[in-house]
Amino acid sequence: MFAVASAAALTGYNNLLGLHPWHERWYVRLNAGATGGALAAASLSGLTAADLGLGRGRWLPGRLACGLAAGAGAGWLLIAALPATRPLLDDRRVAWRGGRDAAYQVLVRIPIGTALWEETAFRGVLQAALRRVLPGTAAIAVASGVFGAWHVRPTLAALRANGLAGDRRRAVTGTLAGVAGTAAAGALLSWLRERTGRLAAPVLLHAAVNSGALLAAHAVAARNRRRPDPAGPGSRPVSRASGPRAGPSPAGSVRNAGQSGWFCYILTSLYALL
């Protein structure tokens, strides 16, 4: 019963609360409080620290997670450096950001408000609760499916911000692609949690992927701003992101437009989870 209630609560949390402007303003504090609430609920349900990946000697992420996190950072660096892949990081939501805001995102919002909260909720509490009633593979599949459903609203918001939801068909197709991508990424994180026995392992990888994506997209946006405008100094400026706190999506950076837009979105959603 606790597993079912957890899955329902998580599906609604991100898709319903995120509709309100105050959720973005209080994002880190709300999610930090939700992390504590999820751990308390898990304890009351009978789950132990060891069940959650927080047992004795399990506080550090371990070598495997550190290696994967380093690989993710190197991957984003390579994508940003190569002209052929650089357009993957052309995200309108990042174009307006300054260095101070980017630093806040990378050092506070993503590690605490996104990675710690989502990994505690999904790879910690939900996965442990499901393991009590399902075999390991089935528990991972269900947890990953709920993780994908968690990203319905953020995926649709990312599509709209980048001009990829022009009609209902494109919006539905893009949302389903993003949900599938984040579900697959959730399965990888669940596997890492099972393999290491440590909740810190997926937390580190999640934070590294999201922060790396934002830093790479920020670098590409800064590079684009330095390029001379081919239309001349009197041309009209390009429209920027929709709001001052529109954070990067758990589905990752999205290309603005073009025929390869859907491919770019599906590809990056497999790597980035914010």
C-alpha positions in Angstrom: 0.0 0.0 0.0 2.9 2.4 0.8 4.4 1.7 -2.5 1.2 2.6 -4.4 0.7 5.7 -2.4 4.3 6.8 -3.0 4.0 6.3 -6.7 0.7 8.3 -6.9 2.1 11.1 -4.7 5.3 11.5 -6.8 3.4 11.5 -10.1 1.2 14.3 -8.8 3.8 16.3 -7.0 5.8 17.5 -9.9 3.0 17.7 -12.5 0.5 19.6 -10.2 2.6 21.7 -7.9 4.8 22.8 -10.8 1.8 24.5 -12.4 2.0 27.3 -9.8 4.5 30.1 -10.0 5.3 30.0 -6.3 6.7 26.4 -6.8 9.5 27.8 -8.9 10.3 30.6 -6.4 10.4 28.1 -3.5 11.8 25.2 -5.5 14.9 24.4 -3.4 13.2 24.8 0.0 10.1 22.9 -1.0 12.1 20.0 -2.4 14.5 19.9 0.6 11.5 19.7 2.9 9.9 17.1 0.7 13.1 15.0 1.0 12.9 15.1 4.7 9.2 14.2 4.6 9.8 11.3 2.2 12.5 9.9 4.6 10.2 10.2 7.6 7.3 8.5 5.8 9.7 5.7 4.7 10.8 5.2 8.3 7.2 5.1 9.5 6.4 2.4 6.9 9.2 0.2 8.2 11.9 0.9 5.7 15.4 1.0 7.2 18.4 3.1 6.4 20.0 0.1 4.7 16.8 -0.4 2.6 17.2 3.2 1.4 20.9 3.0 0.5 21.9 5.0 3.6 23.3 2.3 5.7 26.5 2.3 7.6 29.5 2.9 5.4 27.2 3.8 2.4 27.4 7.6 2.6 30.0 8.0 -0.2 29.1 7.4 -3.8 31.9 4.9 -4.6 34.3 4.5 -7.6 31.7 3.4 -10.1 29.5 6.5 -9.6 32.5 8.8 -9.6 33.7 7.3 -12.9 30.3 7.7 -14.5 30.0 11.2 -13.2 33.4 12.1 -14.7 32.4 10.5 -18.0 29.1 12.5 -18.1 31.1 15.7 -17.5 33.5 14.9 -20.3 30.7 14.0 -22.6 29.0 17.4 -22.2 32.4 19.1 -22.7 32.9 17.2 -25.9 29.3 18.0 -27.1 29.9 21.7 -26.4 33.3 21.7 -28.1 32.4 20.0 -31.4 30.7 22.2 -34.0 28.6 19.2 -35.2 27.1 18.6 -31.8 27.1 22.1 -30.3 23.5 22.8 -31.6 22.2 20.1 -29.2 22.8 22.6 -26.4 21.1 25.6 -28.1 18.4 26.0 -25.5 16.4 29.3 -25.3 15.9 28.9 -21.5 19.6 29.2 -21.0 20.4 32.0 -23.4 19.6 34.8 -20.9 21.4 33.4 -17.9 24.3 35.3 -16.3 27.2 33.7 -14.5 25.8 34.2 -11.0 22.5 32.6 -11.9 24.3 29.7 -13.5 26.4 29.2 -10.4 23.3 29.1 -8.2 21.8 26.5 -10.5 24.9 24.3 -10.5 25.8 24.6 -6.8 22.4 24.8 -5.1 19.3 24.3 -7.2 20.4 21.2 -9.1 22.3 19.3 -6.3 19.7 20.0 -3.5 16.5 20.8 -5.2 16.7 18.3 -8.0 19.2 15.5 -7.6 19.0 14.9 -3.9 15.2 15.1 -3.8 14.5 13.0 -6.9 17.0 10.3 -6.0 15.8 10.1 -2.4 12.2 9.9 -3.6 12.7 7.4 -6.5 15.9 5.4 -6.0 15.6 5.6 -2.3 12.0 5.5 -1.0 10.0 4.3 -4.0 12.4 1.7 -5.1 12.8 0.2 -1.6 9.1 0.2 -1.1 8.6 -1.6 -4.4 11.3 -4.2 -3.6 9.1 -5.3 -0.7 6.3 -6.4 -3.0 8.0 -7.0 -6.4 11.1 -8.7 -7.8 14.1 -6.5 -8.4 13.7 -6.0 -12.1 10.0 -5.3 -11.8 10.6 -2.8 -9.0 13.1 -1.0 -11.3 10.7 -1.0 -14.2 7.8 0.5 -12.1 10.0 3.1 -10.4 11.4 4.1 -13.8 7.9 4.4 -15.3 6.8 6.7 -12.5 10.0 8.7 -12.9 9.1 9.2 -16.6 5.6 10.2 -15.7 7.1 12.7 -13.2 8.5 14.6 -16.2 5.3 15.1 -18.2 4.9 18.8 -17.3 8.6 19.7 -17.4 9.0 18.1 -20.8 6.0 19.9 -22.2 7.3 23.2 -20.8 10.7 22.6 -22.4 9.1 21.9 -25.7 7.1 25.1 -25.6 10.1 27.2 -24.5 12.1 25.9 -27.5 9.4 26.2 -30.1 8.9 22.4 -30.5 5.2 22.2 -29.5 3.7 24.1 -32.4 0.6 21.8 -32.5 -1.1 19.2 -30.4 0.5 16.3 -32.3 4.0 17.6 -32.0 3.4 18.4 -28.3 2.1 14.9 -27.6 4.9 13.2 -29.6 7.6 15.2 -28.0 6.2 14.7 -24.5 6.1 10.9 -25.0 9.6 11.0 -26.3 10.9 12.9 -23.3 9.0 10.7 -20.8 10.5 7.6 -22.5 13.9 9.1 -22.3 13.7 10.0 -18.7 12.3 6.6 -17.8 15.3 5.0 -19.5 17.6 7.3 -17.6 15.7 6.4 -14.4 16.4 2.7 -15.1 20.1 3.4 -15.3 20.0 5.3 -12.0 18.0 2.5 -10.4 20.6 -0.1 -11.7 23.4 2.0 -10.2 21.6 2.2 -6.9 21.2 -1.6 -6.9 24.7 -2.3 -8.1 26.4 -0.1 -5.5 23.9 -0.3 -2.6 24.4 3.4 -2.1 21.9 6.2 -2.6 24.8 8.6 -2.9 25.8 7.0 -6.2 22.7 8.0 -8.3 22.6 11.4 -6.5 26.1 12.1 -7.7 25.5 11.0 -11.3 22.2 12.8 -11.5 23.8 16.1 -10.2 26.8 15.7 -12.6 24.6 15.1 -15.6 22.3 18.0 -14.9 25.0 20.4 -13.9 27.2 19.4 -16.8 24.3 20.0 -19.2 23.6 23.4 -17.8 27.2 24.5 -17.8 27.7 23.2 -21.4 24.6 25.0 -22.6 25.6 28.2 -20.7 29.0 28.1 -22.5 27.3 27.6 -25.9 24.9 30.5 -25.2 27.8 32.8 -24.1 29.7 31.8 -27.3 26.6 32.6 -29.4 26.2 36.0 -27.7 29.8 36.9 -28.7 29.3 36.1 -32.3 28.5 39.2 -34.6 24.9 39.5 -35.7 24.7 38.8 -39.4 21.7 41.1 -39.7 23.7 44.1 -38.4 23.5 46.2 -35.3 20.0 47.5 -36.0 18.5 44.0 -36.1 15.8 42.9 -33.7 17.2 40.9 -30.7 16.4 37.2 -30.4 13.6 36.4 -27.9 14.9 35.0 -24.7 13.6 32.5 -22.1 10.2 32.8 -20.7 11.0 33.7 -17.1 13.8 34.5 -14.7 13.6 31.2 -12.8 12.8 28.8 -15.6 15.4 26.1 -14.6 16.8 23.5 -17.0 14.6 20.5 -17.5 15.3 16.9 -16.0 14.9 16.1 -19.7 17.9 18.2 -20.6 18.8 20.8 -23.1 16.7 21.0 -26.3 17.6 22.4 -29.7 15.5 25.5 -30.7 14.1 24.3 -34.0 14.7 22.5 -37.2 14.1 19.1 -38.7 16.6 17.5 -36.3 14.9 19.0 -33.2 13.0 15.8 -32.2 16.2 13.7 -32.6 18.1 16.2 -30.4 15.5 16.2 -27.8 15.3 12.4 -27.6 19.1 12.1 -27.5 19.6 14.6 -24.8 16.7 13.4 -22.7 18.6 10.1 -22.3 21.4 11.9 -20.5 20.0 14.9 -18.6 17.2 14.6 -16.0 16.5 18.0 -14.7 
